[in-house]
Amino acid sequence: MLEVSSSSPAWPADGGELGAMIRGFDWSSTPLGPIGAWSPALRTLVDLVVHSPIPTVLLWGAELIQIYNDGYAKVCGPRHPRALGQPNRECWPEVRPFIDPVNADVLQGRSRQFFHQSVVLERNGVPEQAWFDLVYSPAYDGARVKGVFATVIETTESVRATQALQLNDERFHTFASAGVVYRMSPDWSEMQQLNGHGILADTVAPNRDWLHEYIHPDDQPGVLAAIGRAIASRSVFEHEHRVRRADGSFGWTLSRAVPMLDADGAIREWFGTATDITERKRSQEELRRADQRIALALDAGAVAGTWYWDVVRDRFTADSRFSRYFSLDPQALQRGVPLAQVVQSIHPDDEPMVARLIGEAMARGGHYRAEYRVRQGDGGYRWVEANGHVDHDAHGQPLTFPGVIVDIEARKQREARQAALLHLGDRLRQAEQADDAVRIAGAIAGATLGAARAGFGRVDRIAGTIEVADDWCAGPAIGSIAGLHHFSDYGSYLADLLRGNTVAIADVGADPRTVPTQGAMHALHITALLNVPLLGSGGLAAVFLVNDERPRAWSEEDIAFIKGVADRTWAEMARLDAARALRELNLDLERQVAATTVDRNRLWQLSQEIMLVAGFDGAITAVNPAWTAVLGWQESDLLGANLFDLLHPDDLAHTIEGAQSLDVTGELAPNFENRYRHRDGSYRWISWNANKGDGVIVAVGRDVSADKARAAALLEAEERLRQSAKMEAVGQLTGGLAHDFNNLLASIGGSLDLLGLRVRMGKTDDLARFVDIAQGAVKRAAALTHRLLAFSRRQPLDARAVDVERLVAGMLDMVRRSIGPEITLDVTGQPGLWPTLADPNQLENALLNLCINARDAMPDGGRLYIGMANTVLEADEAMGYELPAGDYVRLSVRDTGTGMTPEVAAKVFDPFFTTKPIGQGTGLGLSMIYGFARQSGGHVRLDSSPGRGTTMHLVLPRWHGDAGMADDGKAVPATPAVQDGIAVLLVDDEAALRGLMAEALMRLGHHVIEAGNAVGALRALNTGATVDLLVTDIGLAGGTNGRQLAEAARQLRPSLKVLFITGYAEAKLVERSSMDDGTQLMTKPFALDALAQRVAQMAAQPAR
């Protein structure tokens, strides 16, 4: 950004006649005020205006005051110079109906463009029609639109010339003076004659290859299209295109030709001229580039420089501001340099990021934005923001890349300072003593500003001394100045500090206050200093100081930052001192209490709580000494003051309502609490008891700040307790799991032992009984693992749209048989019930489990209710469900049974917790339902109390698809098995299981190729062996899982069908949304005949 001193009379620099007029204009007489007080954004925009090569005007402020350049002055005519500094509406009253709505639209942040806009202007005292090309853009000051930036190009002559051309098409031969004259055959297949006048090569003999000889290849299609239109309409041919000139180069021409007709109206030949418009095209291109730069500058705000990169030629040009920011030769940038030379100025750490963003913008086209640091002339770096736009050609290749840079160093420093103040607040809260606060503040302030030293000193106004505490230094070479110093030894600026003024000296060798003592300053490595006074009750009490060993101009932001640090530190020191004083006072009070009478003891006990008498208008008439101990205020400070002035702003309305209620009822609401300001500026929570006296408030307040802190600590302790409970649940889960699986393993092992014994004894007549026992135990184990997976939310779910009402209706017979005749079943639904997204089989299991639990809670019979309803969870209610707000479907099961105690209700979702006798329940039913609901994006809510029954609410997310597509949860009939065997590639790292599966498949006539890992499987595929189906475990050993194997296999054989098998949550490696018709999933354990049936189903499906 161009920085101009507010005291400099030479701004704006140059800018022609209007630049001089702007410098000499009395702007203080306008709403814009003195030119020295103009904002940086306004100055930047004025610079753009006066240096613009096209007529440009800036309308600024609420009155839209005009500031324009020499080009616009010509547009104004006799209105200039009166138009400078004049409101836009007063300058152009005759066109207000046009400019008023346009300006209003632009001030809302929208750009407007008009081409050949017709207006009627008062010129030389008479109305005159004129035409203009107008571009209006919003002008920003920071984030707000403060004005209108407009380019105004009069096109009156061009429009009138065009009109004249249209009226004189029949006399087109008069254009022969344009430079090139030609004659064409009726169908333009042959150029009969060309007089190039030295511009183009002459053609005397007829030329049938004229198109390729003269016309640029890229423009030939457009020329032919224009010829076709002219022949079809027997009208004038007119087209702008590039031609090969006599010297072999290409230039732009405006070609016009008229048809010469015979007596019958047929085209006899074409007579045409061509005008060289190369310079006009070049001017238009330069104007377009300037418009791009101006538009981007306005969009980006405070502009630090503009650039234009010709990508095809790798020619990067930029203005002088850009060259200063990048420390590059301005003349070289004006001529153009390769992009690589510009990138060398970017900070090495930022260069890869910039290269990536440039590459992305060039690939996609459009907007580009990046923030990075650029090297300055002194070797330091400065933050800039680059905004640009990549233009592509018709083939999607990047052509041009214009843009602007914005100086964001101040913003970055501001962000760093804001972060530093937040960090300071966090650190100060950890300080235990005032000296700790001083060290913390000095370190943060010095490091943030990059200063040499920072610290704090207490001032003795009478002695004129300052005692510096433990200060922060940037390095050992700087040295601490901790200790007692006389201000007079270092200059004459103490008087400024005593008046409460901040002292900022950029160079002690140039400031009159420190020139005589600069030697003493330099001895302490002080060349620049910043002192912020800190005031106490008697005036100057302390100073927060920052030093630098080099000259430094302290900015307003530097000073504001140090003031913020000083104020926060001073307030925290006061709080810490008050806390220390309070501790000492409490110790002193304890000693006094121990040495006084019982009545005196009672009095001091009471005085530890603050008491007051005040009017209902807040005027304080009496306070007790506890105000000083609790809130730091002396009695003299409070008498006559207003109670409401001490309140926290957020508590004012609440307190006024409480006082009004007290005035009406005579009593204050119980546990009435609000915050009062301590003398040190902090706030304390006070809990009040109050009564209405004789027209006054009589109140006693207790400081409950510590109670609130303890409540916060209690919440933290409760969280730790919840974590302990979780660990207890894990232990219970492990024990229950081991118990149930040991029972199942005993059944399986016992059956296998008896099978072995029978086989060895040769008794095979009743082997099936032991096989059935073992298979039953396996199925129970599988069911147990499914419940565990549901509880852990790792069960593979087949989520589909489900019509809950249809699903429940299909289960009613099963539910009635399960609950028995002693229990009456009631079912209620809701018209227009939404579909939900869930696994229909798991939802059926969950509903049946809830109904059976309800039955067991009503051993003597009762009523069981199943309800379905749509529900919309707002933010507060959704938080209770631990769900996002939105639409849900609620499925409820309510019984009239015994209900649950709070202790039982708190544990019902814990794994292996059951109230049923041993052997009648696993304790996993409700935990499985809980896991299923959470995995489906929903929740389960329990409502129960002893003697009043239990209601279980299963809340599932609404499906927003077509309700007609919802699944009713019924199983799809199995696909019939194929008659002929297929080739199966079977991959599993468990050899025993792989052998069993292979044996089962081969017995059904399938050809099986076995592999123990992905490498072996791919090797088999690479041999060219026939494979119709890949059956693979997902969790393979060796680094490559089943999903990756399937992807690699389909690279070799795109139509290959895949059946994944999995033991547990590894199924998440295969997202159901990515599974196509040729992919299925089975969960272990499964029966071998189920595997055979699935293989048969997939074999019968058509190829993918």
N, C-alpha and C positions, 0 to 999 in steps of 0.2 A: 504494500500500500504506500502511495506517495505521501510522505509526512511533510506538512507545511507548518511552520511556526505561526502561532496566532499573532505574533508581533511583527511578522515579516510583511513589508509593504509590496514585495515583488511577486505576489501570487494573485492570479495565476500567471505562470511564466509564459511568455510569448502569447500565442493565441490570436495574433493579428490585431486588427482595429478593435474588435470586441473584447479581446483579452485586456487591452489597455483601458477600455471603458469600464469593464468590470472592476479592475483594480482601483479606478478613481471614483467609482459610483458611491454615493452616500447610502449604503444599505441599511444604516440604522434607522432611516426614515420609512423602511418597509417592514412588513411582518417577519422578514427573515432575520432582522437584527444585524449588528455589526459583523463585517466579514470575518473578523478575527475570532468570533464565537461560533462560526459554522462548524457542523459536525464533520468528522473525517469522511463519512459516506457522501455528504453533499459536496465536499471538495473533490472527491474522486470523480463524481458524476460531472461536475463543472469542467474538470480537466478533459474528460472524454468529449464534452460538447465543443469546447473551443478548439480542440485539436482534430476534430472530425473533418474529413475532406468533403462531407456532404452537408447540406443545410440541416441543422439540428437545433432543437429547442428543449430545454428542461423546464417543466412546470412544477414548482415546489411549494409544499405547505398547503394549509387549508384554503388559501386564496389563490393557489396555483400561479405563483409569481413567475414571470418569464425570465429565463437566462438563456441566451442564444449565441450563435457564432456568426462569422461574417457572411456565410452562405444564407443563413436564415434572415439576416438583415436585408438582403436583396429581395427576399420574398415579402418582407414587411413593406418595402417601398417607402412612401412618405410617413408611414407610422413609426419608422425608425428615426431618431433614437428614443422617442417617447415610449416605445414598446418595452424597452429594457426596464425590468423591475416592476412592470405593470401587470395586474391580474389578467389572465388569459381572456376572461369573458369581457372585460372592459376594452381590450385591444381589438377584438373581433366581434362586435355586437351583431353584425349582419349574418354570421354563421353560427350563432348560439344554438339554434335547433339541431345542428349537426354535432358541434363539439361538446355540448353539455352531456348528452347520454354516453358519448364515447369516453370522455374523461371519467365519468362516474363508473363505467364498466372497468376501465383500466385500474382505477383506485381499489377495485375489489380483487385485484391480482390477475386479471386476464389481459392478454395482448390482443390488439386489433390491427388489421391490415386492410388498406384500400388501394386499389390500382385504378388510375385514370378517374379518380373521384371528381365529379363535377360539383362546383360551388359557384355562387355569384358573390363577387367581392365589390366593394366600393373602391374604385380606382379612378383617380383624377376627377372625383366628384360625380361619377356616373357608374351605374351597375355594369359589371363586366363578367362574363362567364369565363371560368378558368378551370383547369384540370390539374390534379396532383396525385402522385404516388405517396401514400402516408403509411407510416409504421408507428404504432403507439405501443409502448411497453411500460409495465410498472417499474417505478424507481424505488428501491428499498433503502431504508436506514436501519440496519440490523435485520430483524425479522418482520418489520412493519413496512407497509407501502406508504411512502410519504409524498410521492409525486408521480409525474408522468414524463417519460423520456420519448421524444418523438423525432423522427426524421421526415423532412418535408421536401419533396422533389417536385418542382413544377413541370408538368408534361403538356402544358397547353400547346406549345408549338408542335410537339410530336403528334398530339391528337388531331390538331388541325391539318397537319401534313398528311396524316393517314386518311382523313376525310377527303382531302383533295385528291389523293391517289385513287380512292375508290370512285370519285366522280370522273376521273380522266383515264379509265382503263382503255377506252377506244383509241386514245392518242398515246399509246404506250411506247411508240417508236421514239418519242422525244427523250426517252431514258438512255439513248445511245451514248450520251455524254458521260454515263456512269463509268465507262472504262472498258467493258467487255461486251461485244455484240455477237450474237450467234443466231443461226437459222437451223431448224430441225424439221425432219420429215413428219408427215401427219401422225404416225404412230410412235415417233421419237426413236425409232430403231436406228436412224442414221443422222449424224450431225453433218449438215450439208455445207456449213461454212462457220468459221470462228475467227473473229478479229480480236486477238488478246491484248492489243495495245501495250505489249511488253509485260503484262501481268501474267497471262497464260500463253502457252505455245500456240501459235496460229495453226489453223487447219484450213487448207485451201481445197484439197480433194475431199469428197465425202468420206466420213469416218464412222464405221459401224462399231468400233471398240471404244467409243468416246467415254462410256460409263466407267470402265476400268482404268482408262488412261488418265481421266481428270478427277474423278470423284473419290473421296476417301472411302476405304472399304467399309468402315463402320456406318457411313452415312448413305450408302447405296440403297439399302432397303427403304429408307425414308423418302429418298428422291423418287424411286420407282412408284411408291404408294401415292405421292403427290401428283406424279404424271398421270397415273391411272384415274385419279379423281378429276383432274383437269380435262382429260380426253372425254370421260364419261359425261361431264356437264358442259363441254365446249366452252369452258370459262378460263379465266386467267390462271396460269401456273405461277405459284409463288412459294419459295422454300429457302430456308437458311441451311447451308451445309458447308463442309470443308472441301477445297479443291487443291490439286497439286499445281503449284505455281511454276513459272518458267525456270526458276532456279532449283526446282526439285522439292522445295519445302511445301508445307500445307498451310493454307490460310483460309479464313472464313469469308464467305460471299453470300449476298442476298440476290438470288436469281429470280427474275420475273420474265414470263413469256406470254404473249397473247396469240390466240389462234387466228390465222388469216383464212377467211371463209370464201368459197366460190359462190356463184350465183344461186346454187341449190342449197346453200347452207352447210355444205360439207367442208371439213378442214382441209385446206390446200397445203399449208405449212404453218410452222410456228416461228414467230419472230421474238427474240428475247434479248435481255441485257443482264449483266451481272455486276454488282457493286461490291467492292472490297470493304468488308465490315470487320476485318481482323482487329483493328484498334478498338472499335466499339465493343467487340466481344471481350477483349482484354480488360477494358474499363469496367464492363459489367461484372467480370469475374472478380476484379479487385474490390468493387463495391459489394459484391456478395460476401467476400471474405471479411470486409469491414463490418457488414451487418451481422455476420455470425459472431464476430468478436464482441460487438456491442451488446448483442442479445445475451450472449453467455456472461458478459460482465455484469449486466443488469440482474440476471438470474442469480449469480453467485454472490452479489453483495459488494463488499469492499475489494476492489481488484488490485492486485499487485503486479500484473503483467499479462500479456496475451501472446499466444503463439499460433503458428500455422504450419502444419507438417504435410508436405506433399509426399505421401507414402510411396508412390510409384517411383519417384526419383530420389527418395530419402533425402529431401531437402527441408530442413527445419529452420523456419524464420521466426523471429520474435522481436518485440519492441524493446526499448532501452530499459524499461523497468524490469522486464524479465531478465535481461542481461545482468543487471545489478544484483538481483536476488541469486542468480546462479553463478556469479563471479566469472562471467564469460565476456569475450570481446563484443561490444555492441555492434561494431561494423561487420564483424564476421557473422553475427546472428542476422543482421539485416540482409546480407548476401545469401545466407543459408548455409547450414552445416549439417553433417550427418547426425542422426538421433543419438548414436553412441557417444558422441562428444558431449552432448547435453547431459546424458545419464551419468557421466563421470562426476558431476557435481552433487549427486544424490548420496546421502549417507550410506556407507557399505551395508549396514544392517537393514536398510529399507529397500535397497536396490532389487533383491529378488522379488519382493512383494510388488513393487512398481512394475517390474517386467511381466509378472503374471497378470496383473490387472490390464496392462496395455494389450497383452496377447489375447485376453478374453474379450476386450472391447473390439479389437480388430476382427476377431473371429465372428462375433455376433452382430457387430455394427451398433450404432446408437450411443447412449450415454456412457461416459467414463468418469470415474471419481476416485481420487486417491489422496491420502494424507501422508506426507513424508517430510524428512529434514533435508535441507540443501546447505551446502558449504558456503560460508560467507568469506569476504575478503580477509578478515582477521583470523581465519582458521576455525572459527566456531560454526555452529549450525543453527538454522532457523526453520521453524515449522511452517509449511505451506499446505494449502489444499488445492489440488488440481481438478478442474472440471472441463471436460471436453466432449466432443461428439465425433464418431467415426462415420464417414459417408462411404457407402459401397456403390460399385457400378452395377450394371444390369446383370452381371454374372456373379455377384456376391463378393467381388474382390475389393479390398479397401483402397480408396482413392485419396481422400484427404482426412485430416485429423486436426481441426482447429480447437482452441481451448483457451482458458484463462487460469491464472493462479491467484489464490487469495491468501493473504498473510494471516495465519491463524496462530502465530506465536503468542499473542496476547491471550487468546482463548486457551491454548495449551497451558500457559503459565497460570491462568485463572483456574483451570481444572486442577492443576497440581496444588495450587494454594488452597482450594476448597477441600481437596483430599487431605492436605496437611492439617487444616483446622479440625476436620473430623477426627483425624488421628490424634491431634493434640487433646481433644475432648476425652477420647478414650483413655489416653495415658494419664491425664490429670485426675481422672476418677480413681486411678490406682495409687495416686500419691498419698502418703501418710503424713508428710510434713511439708511446710511451706518451702523449705530448701529443695525438697524433691521436685516440687512444681517448677521452681526456677531452673533447675538443670534440664528438665524435660522440655520446657518451652524454649530455652536457648538452643538446644540441639536441633529441634524441629525448625525453628525460624531460620537459623544460620544455614542449615543444609538446604532448605527449600529455596532461599534466595541466592545460594552459592556465595555467601559472604565469608569474610575471614574470621569474624568473631561475633557472638551474640550473647547477651546476658542481662542481668537485672541488678540495680543498685538502689539502696535506700538513701534518701536525701535528708540532710540536715540543713534546713533553710537558713537558720541563724548563722551557723558556721560556714555555710557555703561549700559543704563537702558532700561527697557521694561515696558510699561504701559498697563496692561491687562484690556480689556473692560469687559462688563457683560458676565461672562463665564457660561457654563452649567455644572452642577454637578449631579452625579447619585443619590444623596440623601442628606439629611440635615447633616449627619455625615461627609461628605466630606468637605464641606465648600468652599466658593468662595475665589479666590485669586485675585479678581479684585483690581487694584491699581498699584502703582509704585513700581518696584523691580529693584535691581541691579543684573546684571548677576553674578558678582563676588561672591555674597553671596551663589550661588547655583552651583558653579563649574567653569570649565575652557573651556567650549565648545563654547563660544561666537566666538572664532576665526574660528571655523568650519562654523558657520552660516554666518559670514562675507564673507567667501569664496564662499558662495552659496550652501554649502553642507547640506543635511538633517542630523539631529542628532537623532539617534535612540539608546537609552540606555535601555537594558533589566533589569538591576538591578543597582541602583545608589550605592549600597554597594559593587559592584564588578567592576565597570568601573573606571579606573584611573582618569577620568575627574571629577568625582563626589564623589569619596570616601571621600576626606577631608570634604566635606560639606553635607554628607548624613544625618546628624542629622537635618539640616534645611529643607532638602527635606522631611524627614519622618514626621516632624512637620506639613507639608502641605499635608500629605497623598500621597506623591509622592514616589513610589518605581521604577516605570518604566516611561520613558518619550519619547515622539516623537515630535520633533520641525521641522517644514518645513519653510525654509526662503522664504520671499516674497520680491522681488527686485523692487526698484524704479529707477528713473533716476540716482540717486547717489549711488546706491548699496543697501545694506540691509535696508529695510524700515519697515518691520513687520514680525511677526512670527505667524504661526498657530500651536497651541500646543495641545497635547493630553497627559493626565497623567493616570496612573493606580496605585492602592495602593498595588498591588501584582507584583512580578517579571513577566515579560512578554517578550518573544522573538518576536519582531516585524517582521512579515513576509514581503516579497517583495510586496505581495498583500495588506497588511495593509498600507504600505508606499505609494504605488501607489494610493490607495483609498484616503488617506488624502491629497496627492498632488492634486488629482482631485478636492476635496472639496475646498482646499486652493486656487487653481487657479481660479475656478469659482467664489468663494466668493470675491477674490481680484479684479477680473475684474468687478464684479457687484458693488463693493464699489467704484471703479474708475468711473464707469458710473454714479452712484448716486451722487458722489462728483462733477463730471463734470456737471451733470444736475443742482445741487444746484448752482455751480459756474456760469452756464449759466443764471440761473434765476437772480442771483445777478448782473451779467454783464448786463443783459437786463434792470434791474431796474436802474443801473448806467447810461446806455446809454440813457434811457428815461429822466433822470435828466439833462444829458448833452445836449440832443436834445432840451429840453425846454429852455435852457439857451444860445443857440447859434443862429447864423444867419440862414436865409432861405437857403442860399447856403450850409451852413454846414449841415443843416437838410436834404437837398436833398442828399448830399454826404453819410451821414450815412444810409439813406434809401436804397441807392444803395448797400452799403457795407454789408447789411444783407444777400445778395445773394453772393455766392462764385464766384470769377472770376479768370481766369487763362489765361496764354499764354504758349503754349507748342508746341514742334515740332511734326511732324507726327510720329516720332519714340517714342513719349511719354515723352521726356525730358522736364521738367518744367523749364521755364525761368522767370516767374513772377506770383505771387499770391497776392490777396488782404487780409486784416486782417480778413475777414469773415471766412476764413479757420479755424482760431483758434476757433471762436465761434461755427461753425457748426460741424467741424470734429476734433477739438482739436489740430491740427498741427500748430506749429509756422512757420513763414516764413523761418527761418534758416533750419528747418527740410525738407522743400519741394524744395527749390531751388537746381537744379541739380539732384533731384531725378527723378525717372521714374513714370509717371502717372499710367501706367498699373500695377505697383507693388501694388498700393492701391486698385485695383479692387477686387470685390468678384470673386472667381475662376469660378463660373457659368456664370458670365457676361463678361468674358475676350473675348471670340470669338465674341460675339455680338458687343462689343465695338470696336474691331479691324475692323470688317466689317463696322461699322458706320464711323470710321475715314477714311477708304479707300474710302467710298462713298463720304465723305466730300471733300477729296482730289481731286476726279474726278469732282463732281458737284458743289462744292463750298458752299453747304448747307447741314445742318444736317437734318435728317428726323424729322418731328414734333413729340412732346411728347417722345423724346428719353430719356429713363430712365435707370439707372444702380445703383449698390450699391458700395459705397466707405467705406473703413475701417476707423473707428474712431481711434484716438490715444489709446483709452481704449480697442481696439480689437473688438468692436461691429461694425455693418454695418449700414449705413444710405442710404436711397433712395434719389437720386439726379435727378431732371429733368433738362435737358440741352437745351439751345439755343446756337448755335455756327455758326461761319462763318470762311471761309478760308481767312487768312491774307496773308502777303508776305511770303509764304512758312511755315506758322505756323497756329496753331489752336487758335482762340480767342473765348472763351466760357464763358457763365454765367450760373451758376447752382443754383437751388432752392431746399432746403431740403423739400421733400414731404412725409417724414415718417409719419408725423401727418395726412396728407391727406389720406394716405392709412389706417391708424388706424380709421379715421372717416368713410371711405368707408366700413370698416368691421362693424362699429357700425350701419351704414345705412342699411346694409344687415340684421342685427339683428332686426332693427326697421321694415323693410319690412316684416320680418317673423311674427312679432307681429301683423302687419296690416292684413296679410293673416289669422291669427287666428281669428281676429275680424270679418273679412268677413265671415268666416265659421260660427261664432255664428249668424251673421245676416241672413245667409242662413237657419240656423235651425229655427230662428224665422219666416222667410217667409214660410218655410215648415209647421210649426205648424199652422200658420194662414190659409194657403191655404187648408190644410187638414181639419181643422175644418169647413171652408166654404163649401167645397164640400160634406163632410159627413153630415153636417146639411141639405143641400138641399136634399140628398138622404134619410135621416131619415124623413124629412118632407113628401116626396113622400110616403114612406112606412107607416108612421104613419097616413097620411091622408087617404090612401087607406083602412087601417085597421079600422079607425073610420067610414068611409062610409059603409064598409062591416058590421060592428056591427050595425049601424043604420038601414041598409036595413034588416038585419036578424030580428031585434026587430020589424020592421014594417011589417014583413012577406013578403017583396018584394024580391024574389030570382031570378027574371027573367034575370037580367044582372049583377049578381055577378062576373062572369068571367072577366068582364072588369076591375074591381078593383083588382082582383087577378093578372091579367096580368100587371097592373101598378106596384103593389108591387114587383112582381117577376122581372120586368125589372129594378126597382131601386136596388134590391138585386144584380142582375148581374152587373150593373154599379159599385156598391160598391165593388164587388169581383174584377172587372177589375182594379178599383182604387188601391185596396190593392196589386194586383199583380204588378202594376207599381211601387208602393212604395217599395215592396220587391225587385224588380229588381234594383231600384235606390240604395237601401241600400245593394245590393249584398247579400240578404238573401233569395231570391226566390229559391225554390227547382228546380233545373235544371235536365233535362233528357239528359245529355251530351252523344252524340253518334258521330261516324264518319259520316261526312256529305259531299256529293259531291255537292259543292256549285253551279257548273255549271248546274247540273241536277235540283237542287232546284230552281234556278232562272228561268230556262226554264219552269218549271211547274207553275210558278207564273205569267208568262207574260200576259196571258189573264186577270187575275185579276188586274194586274197593269194597263193595257190599259183601262179597264173599269173605274178604279179609277181616272186616270189622264184626261180622256176625249179626244175627237178627235182634240182639238186645240193644243195639245202637241205631238210632234214627239218623239218616243222612239227609242233609239239606244242602242244595247247591244253588248259588245265586251268581248271576253274571251281570254284565253291563252292555247295553246296546252299543254297537260300534267299538267293541273292545279292540285295542290295538294289537297287532302281532308283535312278538318279541323275537330276539335273536338268541338262540340257545341250542344245546344238544338235546333233541327231543327224547332220546332214550334216557339220558341222565335226568331230564326233567321229570319223566314218568317215575323213575326210581326214587327221586326226591319226594314227589307227591305221595307215592305209596308208603315210603318210610314215615312221613309225617302222619299219615292216616293211621298206620299201625301203632305209632307212639301214642296218638290220641286214644286209640282203642285201649291200649294197656293202662292209660290213665283213668279209664272208666270201667273198672272190673264189674260193677253192678249195673252197667248200662248207662245210657245218656244220649246226648245229641252231638253230632259231629257236623260242623258247617264248613263247606268249601266255598270261598268267595273269590271273585275275580273283578278287578276294577282298574281303570286307567288312573294314573296319578302323576301329577306334575310336582317335582321337588324343586322348591325355590332354594336360594343359596343357603339360608339358615338351616332348613330342614335337611337339605342334601349333606350339609356338613355333619349332622348327626349320624347319617348313614355312611359317612366316609365316601361319598359319591359326588361326581360333578352334577351341578344343577341341570335339569332337563326332564324329558318325558320317560316314564317307566310304566311297566305293567306289574300290578301287585296281585300275587296269588296267596291267599290266606287260608289256613286250616285252624279252626277253633273247636275246642272241646269243652264239655261241662264237667270235667273231671276234678281231680284232687288239687291241681295246681302245684306250684313249686315255691319253696322258700327262697329268699334272696340268695342264700348260700348255694343252693342247688342251681338256681338260674345262672349264677355267675360262672358255673363250670360246665354247663351242658354242651358247649361247643369244644371242650377240651377232648383230645383223643383218649380213648379207652376209659372215659368217665361214663359210668352207667349206674342207675339206681335199681336195675333189675337184679334178681338173684344170679349167682354164679352159674354160668353155662347157658343163660337165657339172653345174652346180649354181648356184643363185642365192644360197645362204647364208641364205635366209629360212625354210626349212622348220621348223627347231627353234625359231626365234624366233617363228614364227607359232603353233606348238603351245604355247609358253610363254605368249604373249599370250592365246590361247584359254582355256587352263586358268585363268589369273588372272582373266580376265573372267568366267568361269563360277563363280568362288568357290572354285577349287581351286589346285593347284600341280603342278609337274613336278620330279621328283628324279632325278638322274643318279648311277649307281654304276658306275665303270669303272676299270680299271687295265691297263697294257700286258700283252698276252699272256693276259689272263683274261676277255676279252669285255666286253660293256657291257649294263647293264640300265637301261631308262628306265621310271620309275614315274609314271603319270598319275593323280593323286588328285583326285577330283571329289566334291562334296557329295551326301550321301544325300537322296533325295526321300522325304518321309514320307507321301505320298498313297497311294492304292490301287494296289498293284503291278499289278493287272489293267488299269489304265488306261495303263500305260507304253507308249511308242511304240517300235516296232522300228526306227525310222530310215528306213523305206522311203517313197519319195515317194508322195504322193496323186495319183491319176490326174487329169489336167487336165479341167476342165469343158468340154464341147463348146461350140463357138462358136455364138452366136445367128445366126439367119438374117437378121433385120431390123436395120438400123442404129439406133443410139441417139444422143441429143444429149449431147455431151461438152464440158464447160468445161475447157479446157487452159490451165494457168497455169505459166509458166516465164520467168524474167528473161533466159535465154539465147535470143536470137531465132532463131539458126540451128538450135539443137536443137529449139526449139518448132515451127519450120516443118517440120522433118523428121518429127516425131511427128504433126503435124497432117496432113501429106500422106499418111503411112502409114494413119492412121485413116480419112481421107476416101476413100482408095482401097478400103477395106473397106465403104464405104457408111454410115459414121457421119457425123453432122452435127457439126462442130467449131466452137466459139466460142473464140477465142484471147484471152489477156490476159497482159500482161508483168509485172503485179504484183497485189497484193491489192486495191488500190483499183479497178483496172479490172475484176477479177473480180466484186467486190461490185456494181459499177455494172451489170454484165450481169445479175446475179441480180435486182437491183431493177427491171429493165425488164419482168420477167414472162416472159422467154424460157424455153422448155422446156429443162431440164437434167436428164439422168438420172444423170450421173456427173461428179464433180469430180476431175480429174487435176491435182495440184499438186506443184511442187517444195517441199521443206520449207524450204530456205535461200533465201527470197526477199529481194530487195533492197527498201529503202523503209521498213523499220521493223516491218512486220507479216510474221511467218513463216507457213509453210504450215499449221502446227497452229492458229495463231490464226485464219487465214482459214477453215479447216474449221469451227471452232467458230462463227464469225460466220455462215457459210453455213447451218449447221444450225439457227441461230436463225431464219433465214428459211424454210428448207425442212427440217424435222426428218427426213424420210425419205431425204435425199440420201445416196448412196453416195460414198465418198471413196477414191481411190488416191493414196497418197503416193509420191513418187520422191525419192531422195536420193543425194548423191555420197559422203558419208562419215559421220562421227560425229554430224552434225546429226540423224541418225535418233533420237538419244536424246531429242530434243524430243518424240517420240511414244512414250510408254511403252506397251509391249506389253500390260501389264495393263489399259490404258484403251481398247484397240482392240476394237470390237465386230464383229459379223458383217458389217457394212456398210463395214468399213475394211480396206485392205490396204496393203502396203509393197513397193516394188521398189527395188533398189539399182543405181545407175549404175556403169559403163556397161551397157547391155542392148541386145540386138538388137531392131530395130523389130518383127519378127514376134513376139518374146516379149511386147512391150507390147501388140500387137494381141490375142494370145491371152489375156493377163491381163484386158484390157478385155472380151473376149467372155465370160470366166468370170464376171466381176462382173455383166455385163449379164444373164446367165442366172440369177443368184441372185435369190430373192424379195426384195421391198422390205423394208427394215429396220423 
